[in-house]
Amino acid sequence: MVNHRIYSMSFASVYPHYIKKAEKKGRSKEEVDEIIRWLTGYSQEQLEAQIAKQTDFATFFAEAPSMNPNRALIKGVICGVRVEEIEEPLMKEIRYLDKLIDELAKGKKMEKILRS
């Protein structure tokens, strides 16, 4: 596995940026949390515990209770790369989350974002 710098970054250090991006477009922290819970299977309490522990991205995804099987339905370009073409599993999970936050900030309805 390639060791990208983001893998060792704490999830808690990036989380406020997800919220800021969403709130700048009129969305809420609650919606960001809902997306993260949908993707990872964390409960709100577990999510808050991961943030408090300053868990790195690699651990955050490794300890996720149940990654949503519908995440494979997430398609499109993030950071100039098609998510469905990313081969490295951890980077793919991180980019899935980035793509979902992007869709939230672009005003998509939650039903569409959560692939329901």
C-alpha positions in Angstrom: 0.0 0.0 0.0 1.3 3.4 -0.9 1.6 5.6 2.1 0.0 8.9 1.2 0.3 11.7 3.7 -3.4 11.9 4.2 -3.5 8.4 5.6 -1.6 9.6 8.7 -3.5 12.9 9.1 -6.1 13.0 11.8 -9.6 12.8 10.6 -10.4 15.5 13.2 -8.1 17.9 11.4 -10.0 17.6 8.1 -13.5 17.2 9.6 -14.0 21.0 10.2 -13.1 21.7 6.6 -15.9 19.3 5.5 -18.3 21.2 7.7 -17.1 24.6 6.5 -17.5 23.6 2.9 -21.0 22.5 3.5 -22.1 25.5 5.6 -20.6 27.9 3.1 -23.3 26.5 0.7 -26.1 26.6 3.2 -25.9 23.0 4.4 -25.4 21.8 7.9 -23.0 19.9 10.2 -25.8 17.4 10.8 -25.9 16.6 7.1 -22.1 16.2 7.0 -22.4 13.8 10.0 -25.3 11.9 8.3 -23.1 11.4 5.2 -20.2 10.1 7.3 -22.5 7.8 9.3 -24.1 6.5 6.1 -20.7 5.8 4.5 -18.9 4.2 7.5 -21.6 2.8 9.8 -20.4 4.8 12.8 -23.1 5.9 15.2 -23.0 9.6 16.1 -21.4 8.8 19.5 -18.7 6.6 17.7 -18.1 9.3 15.2 -17.6 11.9 17.9 -15.3 9.5 19.8 -13.1 9.0 16.7 -12.9 12.8 16.3 -12.0 13.3 20.0 -9.3 10.6 19.8 -7.7 12.4 16.8 -7.8 9.1 14.9 -5.9 9.1 11.6 -7.7 8.4 8.3 -6.2 4.9 8.0 -7.5 3.9 11.4 -10.8 5.9 10.9 -11.7 3.7 7.9 -10.2 0.5 9.3 -12.3 0.8 12.4 -15.5 1.7 10.6 -18.3 -0.6 11.8 -19.7 -1.3 8.4 -18.8 0.4 5.2 -22.0 1.0 3.2 -22.2 -1.5 0.2 -24.0 1.2 -1.9 -20.8 3.3 -1.8 -19.9 1.5 -5.0 -22.6 3.6 -6.7 -20.6 6.8 -6.1 -19.2 7.8 -9.4 -17.7 11.0 -10.8 -14.5 13.1 -10.6 -12.9 14.4 -7.5 -9.6 16.2 -7.5 -9.3 15.4 -11.2 -9.6 11.7 -10.8 -12.6 9.4 -11.4 -13.5 7.8 -8.1 -14.5 4.5 -9.7 -11.0 4.2 -11.2 -9.0 4.6 -8.0 -7.5 1.2 -7.2 -6.0 1.7 -3.8 -8.8 0.8 -1.3 -8.1 3.4 1.4 -7.7 6.2 -1.1 -11.0 5.1 -2.7 -12.8 5.3 0.7 -11.3 8.8 1.3 -12.3 10.0 -2.1 -15.8 8.5 -1.7 -16.2 10.8 1.3 -14.8 13.8 -0.5 -17.2 13.2 -3.4 -20.2 12.9 -1.0 -19.3 16.2 0.7 -18.8 17.8 -2.7 -22.3 16.7 -3.7 -23.7 18.1 -0.5 -22.0 21.4 -1.1 -23.3 21.5 -4.7 -26.9 21.3 -3.4 -27.9 17.8 -4.2 -30.8 16.3 -2.2 -29.8 14.0 0.6 -31.7 11.1 -1.0 -29.5 11.3 -4.1 -26.3 11.7 -2.1 -27.1 8.7 0.1 -28.0 6.7 -3.0 -31.5 5.8 -1.7 
